[in-house]
Amino acid sequence: METLCTIVALTIFYYVAQLILGKCRPAVLWTIFGALPAVCAYHWTCTRNFDLFIWIKLYSIMLCICWGTWFRFGKRDHLKWTQRSIALLLLANVAEATVLDLFGTGTAHLLNAAAGLILMMFLLSRIPSTNVDSQSGKRCLLVDVPITWIIGYTLWNWSFVYLNYPAYLGHHTAVLAAALAVGLIDRRRWVQARAATLGVNLLWMACFPSQLLELSNTSSWSNPEIETIVAIVSLGWMLHLLAQRAITACRDDRSRIAPGIWKCTMLGSVSRQS
């Protein structure tokens, strides 16, 4: 019960954090997510015992936030390719974790890697463009990602952390829940909320790793049998999305073919009457 209360409190913390960051000016965001990680890089590499994936994730997310800040506030009208750059960075974020699962040992890792590959396939099939909410002073990123994909991403990423970093699962449950709450309110704002909540979490982990785990250490949640079930649920959602896509495609094909058949039938009837 104590762990659950801590996760709820952390969810509120991350939700409020992304709200505050959404109101910050570029100089503040670049200082927090650009200058600070750059200045602390040498100290962190000497004192933090992170694996290669954590280092890649830490600095790739910092880069994503800085790029998103430039996209929100910079003059980019003449650079049309940037409209899809945010979605491509999201794709790279999924790819990083999927590769790690592909090299993991056990069925659960392979099942979750398959879920990650399906997520990537869906994103590649229709890469959403990014706009900026210029009506408000916040200038939020607006990325048109389907809510079903957001839920799938949340399940897949939760499963990934459970399989690979169970000690941090409490924090990442809160991180994912805070971003999902934003997505359920307005799915177009989910990408910015996801980057902000994860960025805050990674900075916290880099600056105060022991304190972070003291607040919520869920190592005891690790269970090989549950790992497989979690991965099956993640993959099951992706297969459900695939089935929905196939059914929709079949309906669209029939709706296009039916008028043609009807037209041919009517023309044949007219010609026989003549």
C-alpha positions in Angstrom: 0.0 0.0 0.0 2.9 2.4 0.8 4.4 1.7 -2.6 1.1 2.4 -4.4 0.7 5.7 -2.5 4.2 6.7 -3.5 3.5 5.9 -7.2 0.4 8.0 -7.0 2.3 10.9 -5.5 5.0 10.6 -8.1 2.4 10.6 -10.9 1.1 13.9 -9.6 4.7 15.2 -9.3 5.5 14.3 -12.9 2.2 15.6 -14.2 2.8 19.0 -12.5 6.4 19.0 -13.7 5.4 18.7 -17.3 2.8 21.5 -16.8 5.5 23.8 -15.4 8.0 22.9 -18.2 5.3 23.6 -20.8 5.2 27.2 -19.6 9.0 27.7 -19.5 10.8 29.8 -22.0 13.5 28.3 -24.3 16.5 29.6 -22.3 15.2 27.8 -19.2 14.6 24.5 -21.1 18.0 24.6 -22.9 19.7 25.3 -19.6 18.0 22.4 -17.8 18.1 19.8 -20.6 21.0 21.0 -22.6 23.6 22.9 -20.6 23.2 20.9 -17.3 23.7 17.4 -18.9 26.7 18.7 -21.0 28.4 20.3 -17.9 27.8 17.2 -15.7 28.8 14.7 -18.4 32.3 14.1 -17.1 31.2 13.9 -13.5 28.4 11.5 -14.2 30.5 9.2 -16.3 33.1 9.0 -13.5 30.6 8.5 -10.6 27.5 6.8 -12.1 27.4 3.0 -12.8 24.9 3.1 -15.6 24.8 0.7 -18.5 25.2 1.7 -22.1 21.4 1.8 -22.7 20.8 4.3 -19.8 23.6 6.6 -21.1 22.1 6.5 -24.7 18.6 7.1 -23.4 19.7 9.9 -21.1 21.4 12.0 -23.7 19.0 11.1 -26.6 16.0 12.3 -24.5 17.9 15.5 -23.6 18.5 16.0 -27.4 14.9 15.4 -28.2 13.7 18.0 -25.6 16.2 20.6 -26.9 15.1 19.9 -30.5 11.5 20.1 -29.6 12.1 23.4 -27.8 13.7 24.8 -31.0 10.8 23.5 -33.0 8.3 25.1 -30.7 9.9 28.6 -30.6 12.2 28.7 -33.6 11.6 30.0 -37.2 11.3 26.8 -39.1 8.7 27.6 -41.9 11.2 27.1 -44.7 12.3 23.6 -43.4 9.4 21.4 -44.3 11.2 18.2 -43.3 11.2 19.2 -39.7 7.4 18.7 -39.6 8.0 14.9 -39.3 11.2 15.1 -37.3 9.5 14.8 -33.9 7.7 11.6 -35.0 11.0 10.2 -36.3 12.7 11.0 -32.9 9.8 9.1 -31.2 10.5 6.2 -33.6 14.1 6.2 -32.6 13.1 6.2 -29.0 11.1 3.0 -29.6 13.9 1.5 -31.6 16.5 1.9 -28.8 14.5 -0.2 -26.4 13.4 -2.7 -29.0 17.0 -3.5 -29.9 17.8 -4.1 -26.2 14.9 -6.5 -25.9 16.0 -8.3 -29.1 19.3 -9.0 -27.4 17.7 -10.0 -24.1 17.4 -13.6 -22.9 14.1 -15.4 -22.6 10.8 -15.5 -24.3 9.4 -12.4 -22.6 12.1 -10.2 -24.2 11.3 -11.5 -27.7 7.6 -11.0 -27.2 8.1 -7.5 -26.1 10.6 -6.8 -28.9 7.9 -8.0 -31.3 5.4 -5.5 -29.8 8.0 -2.8 -30.2 8.5 -3.7 -33.9 4.7 -3.5 -34.5 4.6 -0.1 -32.8 7.4 1.1 -35.1 5.5 -0.4 -38.1 2.4 1.6 -37.2 4.3 4.8 -36.8 6.2 4.3 -40.1 2.9 3.5 -42.0 1.7 7.1 -41.3 4.4 9.3 -39.9 2.4 12.2 -38.3 3.5 15.8 -38.9 4.0 18.1 -36.0 2.4 21.5 -35.5 2.7 24.2 -32.8 -0.2 25.6 -30.8 0.5 29.2 -31.8 -2.9 30.3 -30.4 -1.5 30.1 -26.8 1.6 31.6 -25.4 2.8 28.1 -24.4 3.3 27.0 -28.0 2.8 23.3 -27.2 3.8 20.7 -29.7 0.8 19.0 -31.4 1.5 15.6 -32.8 -1.4 13.7 -34.2 -0.8 10.2 -32.7 -3.8 7.9 -32.3 -4.9 7.2 -28.7 -4.8 3.4 -29.4 -1.1 3.8 -30.3 -0.4 5.8 -27.2 -2.0 3.1 -25.0 0.0 0.5 -26.9 3.2 2.4 -26.3 2.4 2.8 -22.6 1.9 -1.0 -22.2 5.0 -1.8 -24.3 7.2 0.6 -22.4 5.9 -0.5 -19.0 6.7 -4.1 -20.0 10.1 -3.1 -21.2 11.1 -1.4 -17.9 9.6 -4.4 -15.9 11.8 -6.8 -17.9 15.0 -4.8 -17.9 14.9 -2.4 -15.0 12.4 -3.6 -12.4 14.0 -1.4 -9.6 12.9 1.7 -11.5 9.4 0.4 -12.4 7.7 2.5 -9.7 9.0 5.7 -11.1 8.3 4.7 -14.7 4.8 3.7 -13.8 4.3 7.3 -12.6 6.1 8.8 -15.6 4.0 6.8 -18.1 0.8 7.4 -16.1 1.3 11.2 -16.1 1.9 11.4 -19.8 -1.0 9.0 -20.5 -3.3 11.3 -18.5 -2.3 14.2 -20.8 -2.9 12.0 -23.8 -6.4 11.0 -22.7 -7.2 14.7 -22.3 -5.6 15.7 -25.6 -3.7 13.0 -27.5 -1.9 15.6 -29.6 -0.1 16.9 -26.5 1.1 13.4 -25.4 4.4 13.5 -27.2 5.6 16.7 -25.4 4.3 15.4 -22.1 6.1 12.1 -22.6 9.4 13.8 -23.3 9.1 16.2 -20.4 8.2 13.5 -17.8 10.9 11.1 -19.0 13.4 14.0 -19.1 12.7 15.0 -15.5 13.0 11.4 -14.4 16.3 10.8 -16.2 17.8 14.0 -14.8 16.7 13.0 -11.3 18.3 9.6 -11.8 21.5 11.1 -13.1 21.8 13.8 -10.4 20.6 11.8 -7.3 20.4 8.1 -8.2 20.4 6.7 -4.7 17.8 9.1 -3.5 15.6 8.2 -6.4 15.7 4.5 -5.5 15.2 5.2 -1.9 11.9 6.9 -2.7 10.7 4.0 -4.8 12.6 0.8 -5.3 10.4 -1.9 -6.9 13.1 -4.6 -7.3 10.8 -7.0 -5.4 8.3 -6.8 -8.2 10.5 -8.9 -10.5 9.0 -12.3 -11.2 9.9 -14.5 -14.3 6.3 -15.9 -14.6 4.7 -12.4 -14.5 7.3 -11.1 -17.0 6.0 -13.4 -19.6 2.4 -12.5 -18.9 3.2 -8.8 -19.0 4.9 -9.2 -22.4 2.0 -11.2 -23.7 -0.4 -8.5 -22.8 1.8 -5.9 -24.5 2.0 -8.0 -27.7 -1.7 -8.8 -27.5 -2.6 -5.2 -27.7 -0.4 -4.7 -30.7 -2.0 -7.7 -32.4 -5.4 -6.3 -31.6 -4.4 -3.1 -33.4 -3.2 -5.1 -36.4 -6.5 -6.9 -36.5 -8.4 -3.7 -36.4 -6.2 -2.2 -39.2 -6.9 -5.3 -41.4 -10.6 -5.2 -40.8 -10.7 -1.5 -41.6 -8.7 -2.0 -44.8 -11.1 -4.8 -45.9 -14.1 -2.6 -45.3 -12.5 0.3 -47.2 -11.7 -2.1 -50.1 -15.3 -3.3 -50.2 -16.7 0.2 -50.1 -14.5 1.1 -53.1 -15.3 -2.1 -55.0 -19.1 -2.1 -54.4 -20.0 1.1 -56.3 -18.0 -0.3 -59.3 -19.9 -3.6 -59.2 -23.2 -1.8 -58.9 -22.3 0.4 -61.9 -21.3 -2.5 -64.0 -24.5 -4.4 -63.1 -26.7 -1.4 -64.0 -24.9 -0.9 -67.3 -25.3 -4.6 -68.1 -29.0 -4.4 -67.3 -29.5 -1.4 -69.5 -27.6 -3.0 -72.4 -29.8 -6.2 -72.2 -33.0 -4.1 -72.2 -31.7 -2.2 -75.3 
